Amino acid sequence: MTSTPAARDHFISGPRSDHIRTLHRRLVGRVTSSYAAAVWFVVQLTDLVTPVLGLPDGLLPLVFIIGLVGFHLVLALICIYEMATSEKSSDQQVD
């Protein structure tokens, strides 16, 4: 079942709907999904390698927590980048 933009907009309504649509258009979704896939891969790799190399069992939760903290950092940085580029493009349109 594929969803069209009109069908998706039907479910996204309210005061935040413009903000959510803007995030879908920008890099935020692509960057966060790429980061989530990379963290998932690293966690899976850590789970496989830890017993083979005799590493401590506490390493897997540590890698997961670092991934979660990094996710918030990446999300903040990409939002700052998007705001800076949108301000720059609006400044260029005014000139």
Residue pairs with C-beta under 8 A, 6 or more apart in sequence:
9 17
9 21
12 20
12 21
23 29
26 82
27 78
27 81
27 82
28 75
28 78
28 79
28 82
31 74
31 78
32 71
32 74
32 75
32 78
35 70
35 71
35 74
36 71
39 64
39 67
39 70
39 71
42 63
42 67
43 60
43 63
43 64
43 67
46 59
46 60
46 63
47 60
49 55
50 56
50 57
50 59
50 60
